[in-house]
């Protein structure tokens, strides 16, 4: 039976999640050099358009139709049978199309997160093909495994409330693979500072705001789980932002605006899979852990290994998603969500190992599939722009536009 309050809540949550993609565009756009900001904005907005269409045609069916354990199949192509009555396996109190459009926004932002790994050096044509193939052959099946009716990881007992595996781990692992295979940016010995920190700050604010829809909306109803999810989402972000600020202060002598924003995003990514299963006090611990582990990944491990993950998509989203998924196995409590499970700290060590299996399987599949898709696109289209185009910048060479027309 349709509940109008729940329906309104999830529709508003879908709108909030949609806003995260333009927020990501500003967040990433402010971080690149000024000659490439429009290319990042274009990639984010075209992902919103392209993947919204893909989701309607066949993406939703592949991800959520009740097929076998590995994919949904074609029974819901073109939203055939996806109407205004609830589909009880997913959300018994909202119209099926409301659930569909809410999930569409997750399908949009996940491939968009990968942009941070290859920013400033991928052809726009190659980006379109890569993104469409990745969404179809990586995101949609993985989504079915974890969230779909009959999905095999779901049947195994893997818990992922709002996308630790499906969104952040998958995008993060894909980011690491693409950063390695596309190679470092030309003539770049050190990562350049963000060219527009106010844009990064605005993008962070929009992402943080949208994340309430991302996480709390995943309760799919106005209930105690949604309230708790809202609270722990903000708590983890705040704890992580503060922790990152302190880490920078201790290590570098000065806290930075960029640091506190990066920390907040790391906290949000890390709390995502656990948000519907943990208490506010656990969220404080998860947020602090997120900033410490992601800080080490970004500030120490990336320079050591030398890969050019331009905007730290792996170091923040990938590491955060993995850590948060494992945190479910530690901090989850049935007192918070009776439909979940207890974690290690609440007497159930088995859940931690179930979460670990989910991470290993998903990471392995995403890494292999991403590499294959990248190589396919590179053979037929060529992924990387020419060196002269990279030096000039993607804004002019790919889109014949400039963001800044007044010289300082």
C-alpha positions, 0 to 999 in steps of 0.5 A, a space after each residue: 500500500 502506498 504511503 504518501 509521506 514515505 513517497 514524498 520523502 524518497 522523491 525528495 531524497 532522489 532530488 538530493 542525490 541528483 544534486 550530488 552530481 553537480 556538487 561533484 562537478 564543482 568539487 572536482 572542477 575546483 581541484 583541477 587546473 583552470 584549463 580543465 575545469 569545463 571538461 570536468 563539469 562536462 563529464 559530470 553533466 553528460 554522465 547525468 544525462 547519459 546514465 539517466 537514459 541508460 537506466 530507463 532503457 535497460 540499466 534498471 532491469 539489469 540491476 534490479 529485475 528479479 533474475 538470478 543471483 548475478 544479474 536482473 535480466 531483461 524483464 523490465 526493459 524500458 520500465 516495462 512493468 515498473 509502475 505506480 504500485 509498490 514492488 514489495 521486495 524493495 520498498 512496500 510503501 512507495 510506488 515502484 517508479 519512485 524506488 527506480 528513480 531514487 536508484 537512478 541517481 546512484 547509478 549516475 554518480 557512481 561512474 562520475 566518481 571515477 572522473 577524479 582518477 583520469 581528470 585532465 587527460 581522457 578524450 571526451 569521446 572515450 569517456 562517453 563509451 567507457 562510462 556507458 560500458 562501465 555502468 552496464 557491465 560493472 555497476 549494474 551487475 554489482 548492484 544486483 549482487 548486493 541489492 537486487 532481489 536474489 542477488 548472491 552477495 545479498 543472500 550471503 548476508 553482505 550488508 551495504 546500506 547505501 553504497 559502500 560496495 556498490 558505489 564507493 568501493 566500485 568507483 574507487 577500485 575502478 579509479 585506481 585501475 584507470 589511473 594506473 593504465 592511463 598513466 601520469 599527467 605530462 610534465 607534472 612532478 607534483 600534484 598541483 594545488 586546487 585552482 579554485 578552493 571556493 568551488 571545492 568548498 561549494 561542491 563539498 557543501 552540496 555533496 554533504 547536503 545531498 548525502 542526507 538523501 543518499 543515506 537517509 533516503 536509503 531507509 525508503 520510509 520515514 522511520 527510526 532507521 532514517 532518523 538514525 541514518 541522518 544523524 550518523 551521516 552528519 556525525 561521521 562527516 564532522 568527526 572526519 573533517 575535524 580529525 583530518 584538520 588535526 592531522 594536517 596541523 600536526 604533520 604540516 604545521 597548518 590546517 587547510 581548507 582543502 584538508 577539512 573538506 577532504 576529510 568530511 568527504 572521506 567521512 561521508 564515504 566511509 559512513 555510507 555502508 554503515 549508516 543504517 546499522 550503527 549508533 552515533 557514538 560508533 559513527 564518531 569512531 568511524 569518522 575518525 578512522 576514515 580520516 586517519 586511513 584516508 589521510 595515510 592513503 592520500 598523503 603517504 601511500 599515493 606518493 610512495 607508489 607513484 600512481 596519478 589518481 588526480 583527485 584522490 578518487 581511490 584514496 578517499 572513495 575507494 579506501 573509505 568504501 572499503 573501510 566503511 563496509 568492514 566497519 559494518 562488520 565491527 559496529 553494526 547493531 540490531 538495536 539500531 536496525 533489527 533488519 540488519 545484523 550484529 557486528 564483531 563488537 556486538 557478539 557476531 564476528 561472522 559478520 566481519 568475515 562476510 563483509 570481507 568476502 563482499 569487499 574481496 569479490 567486488 574489488 576483484 570483479 571491478 578491477 578485472 572488468 574495468 581493465 578489460 573495458 579500458 583496453 577495449 575503448 583504447 583499442 577502438 577509440 583511443 583513451 588519452 588525448 594527444 600530448 599537445 592537447 593535454 598541455 593546452 588543456 581539455 577545455 579548449 581542445 575537447 569543447 572549444 570553450 574557456 572558463 575564464 576569459 579575463 586574464 589576471 
